[in-house]
């Protein structure tokens, strides 16, 4: 018999590892599946905590898988955080290690390009669908939707550093406007 | 080489670390690169998590997080739109984008199914794109 704690850690590891295999387009494309898994299915965090962790992960310096690190931390402490981060990373690390060797050795440049173009083509749709779905989960007011849309417009037409936008969001929220 | 690193599923930054690390020092290099990249951010984000546990009852903190989360979603969407811009060099590929959106948002299929259904079409169009004159 394993203790419930070890059970939870194993469950974190297996479920996040499985998720990682589907992360074409990076963690950004995963968000709705991550929400489904951690809030709806496994009840690791509440919808509110998920939204807040997503916000913290965005504000923190570093890669975008930190939402997953925080969920793991919430469920299993520091060990949970480490195991979750490793789980979301190892499948792709192993794949990429072999794929890059294989691709670099490919004689046919067209095949090389085909794989790259296909992956890029998939990523666009997956990330956009992800943004839409996660907005439905996390944006709860018209002001929040407007802020999201505003950020899309600003980043599309200008080269403002994302950190300023995050600061702007924090201030607007602090003033109770979102 | 960066293109290759981004095509595999998973966190892009980690894939990049594996690519660069392994090129210079094999598997050990890859591992070192990963650890170097993720340990700092993990420590910081856990500290922020601790702060959150203590202060999340405050309406001001809650409001701040709502604002940041709305911005974060916008940033995710904007990476999608930026990638779409580069796809415009071969518009047929946008069919894949459209199919994914329909499968995910209208038919509400899970991520696995969406990838499974659209991957063959993406590969077909990518082959066309790679072999066009």
Interface residues (C-beta under 8 A of the other chain):
Chain A: X20 X21 X22 X23 X24 X25 X26 X27 X28 X29 X30 X31 X32 X33 X36 X51 X52 X53 X54 X55 X56 X57 X58 X59 X60 X61 X62 X63 X64 X65 X66 X69 X70 X73 X74 X78 X81 X82 X85 X88 X89 X91 X92 X93 X95 X96 X97 X99 X100 X103 X104 X110 X111 X113 X114 X115 X116 X117 X118 X119 X120 X121 X122 X123 X124 X125 X126 X127 X128 X129 X130 X131 X132 X133 X134 X135 X138 X139 X140 X144 X145 X147 X148 X149 X150 X151 X152 X155 X156 X162 X165 X166 X168 X169 X170 X171 X172 X173 X174 X175 X176 X177 X178
Chain B: X1 X3 X4 X5 X6 X7 X8 X9 X10 X11 X12 X13 X14 X15 X18 X19 X22 X27 X30 X34 X37 X38 X40 X41 X42 X44 X45 X46 X48 X49 X52 X56 X59 X60 X62 X63 X64 X65 X66 X67 X68 X69 X70 X71 X72 X73 X74 X75 X76 X77 X78 X79 X80 X81 X82 X83 X84 X86 X87 X90 X93 X94 X96 X97 X98 X99 X100 X101 X104 X105 X110 X111 X112 X114 X115 X118 X119 X122 X123 X125 X126 X127 X129 X130 X131
